[in-house]
Every structure is written in C-alpha cells, then in structure tokens.
Amino acid sequence: MNIRITTRHLVLGLCAQMLSLSAFGYTTYARWPTNNATLRASAVSFPAGNAYRTALGTVASRWNQNPSNFRFTQLYNDASVGLGNGQSEVWFSSDASLCSPAVTYSWWNGSGQLTETDICFYNAAGYTTSMNKTSIWPYGGAYRPFETTAMHEYGHALGLGHEADEYNIMGSDWNHVSLADQTARSYSGEDANDGAVALYGLWSGGVIEDVGVVHMKRTGASGEYSSHGLTKMYNTSGVELPYTTFNGQRRYQVTKGQQVRVEFTYENNGESYQNTSVGMYLSTNAVITTADTQLQTFPFGLGRGDVSTYTRTITIPATLTSGNTYYIGAYVDWNNTLAEITSTNNTAYHIIRVN
Ligand SMILES: [Zn+2]
C-alpha cells in the first residue's frame, strides 16, 4: 500500500489529547455531546439527482445500522461550506493540499466533546460511485470507491481514529468491502462499530445484530492504517494454489478430489455474541445460495467487535467437469437462524478452475 493514496486524517483541536489506543482495536479521539451529528452536504458538490449525493446517503444510512446509540443526520443543499463555521459540512474541493484524497477536520472542546467536523474530498482523487468489481481498485479497476472513503471519513466524524491492528474501515478503506455476485458493498464493520459502542453505548432502540463474511483480510500495516488484501486458497501444506486472474480475482487451479484450504474473514458487526453455522458451497456462478451444493458446515461463534480470518479444508468434488469454472462459497447463517439488520454480507466466494 502506498501512503500517498491512503485517506488522511487531520485533527485540529483545542485539546492536546490525541488518539487513545484501546485493547479492542479501535481508537477514539472525541465524541459528540449528544448521540447525533448533523452533516450538511454542499449544494454544489452533491446536487439533487447526482450519484455522489446518492452514495453519501448510502454511507450515512449504512453507518446508521451500527449497534451503538450514535446516528448521523444527513442534510443536503448547504449553500455555504467552510472550515470552522460552526456547522459540520461535506464537500468536494479542487484544493489538493486541503483535501487530498479526503480529509476530516475536527474541533472539540476541553471536555473531549466534538463541536464541528468537516469532510472534504479532493475532486481529482479518481473517485467513482460505482461499486462494480470492474470499476474499483480492489479488483483491478481504475477508480477509488467513493463509498468506502466516505465510510472512513464518517468514522472520523463520529470520533474514531485510525486503526492498524485489525481488518477495519479505519485502516485502508477501499479494500474493506463485502462482495455479492459482481457488486462490492461498503460497510463500517465490526471494529468501527465496536468503537462507536465504546463512545456512545449500545443502541437503545432495539437489538441490532449483523454477522458477515468477506474475502478480504488484514495483510499488515502502513503507519496508522491496516493494510488489506484478498483472502486466498492453499494446498494442504499451506502453499497458495496456482492461479490466473479472472474477473478481478484469483481463479485457482484445482484438481478433482483435491483437498484444499479455503480462507475467508468472518465478522460480528452487531451488538452481541452470535452462534450460528457456516455452510461451504460449490456453485456454478458467483451467486452463493442454499440451492448450490453444500460441501460441509461448521460452527460460527463470534462476539461484538470480533473478526477472524479462518481457513477451512474442503475436498473438491470428483464429479466436476474439467476445464470449467466454479465458485467456492462461504455462507454465514445459511440456515437463517439469526435476525439481522442485513444479510447482504452473509456470503463470499473464491473462484476455481478444475484441471
Ligand atoms: Zn483517516
């Protein structure tokens, strides 16, 4: 990862207190005195009908699925944006020194209470609002996904700092996504959600649960940021299988009857410990459903704020057709025992080609 293309986080404050590390991964630097922040999007940058306005709304509403008591109020059509004007605003700027690729400016008082957070995005940062695999960086596309960057900046806007120790949105943002079929999805994730709960307490309006699986994982760190990359498939000795690139992912070469290890990252983004089952599936396409061939199941048990990159050994069925492409899927809560705020993140897949 190149530090020049990571999202910068600058904090301007009255308080000398900087980021405080917690044992749970996330970092925090301040909080809003109430459990709410109103962010006003620029009328010029986010006009009605504009795809960036839609994306911003998606980001705010997705953050508002987090299990803490914090909620964003997203307003639009702000006619006058600027730093330190007493309102928290979001806009695009052509000033690279101020906003490249995106920067959150925060003010807080001596009691650690936020008074203003402004988010500006550099308009030549190469953003796209598309979350299609072919468009975005993590799958070899040419563009930086705006949604993931905005998810990261909104995390700063509620009081979170950077985090390098876990797979999380407050590290590298563009490869912190789930994937269903050919479309990636931005999300706040277990660690940032856990940080939000630490700042604002558990959501008092009911129970918010969400488990998920992704084929991204932490690969290291670059300064304050965790680095992320694709999970892999290995042979039984732990050596990555040979592959070619296919649809932006590694398509692994396997043989019929071969035992392989399949790696995914499992998360609990909700508020309490969850026990359920993971089904491993063989599919002829990238949509993983219970109508596909179930290869095995194993138990899932993770608490709030927990993430686990885990490798499972499976056997490639001997009945597959040589030369064909298949998909190995993981499906969390395939038997639908949990009540979740979303199940769009319950599957992930690897691509294989049978020799
Ligand atoms: Zn940042």
Residues whose N, C-alpha, C, O or C-beta is under 5 A from the ligand:
A	BS01	ZN	T7 R8 H9
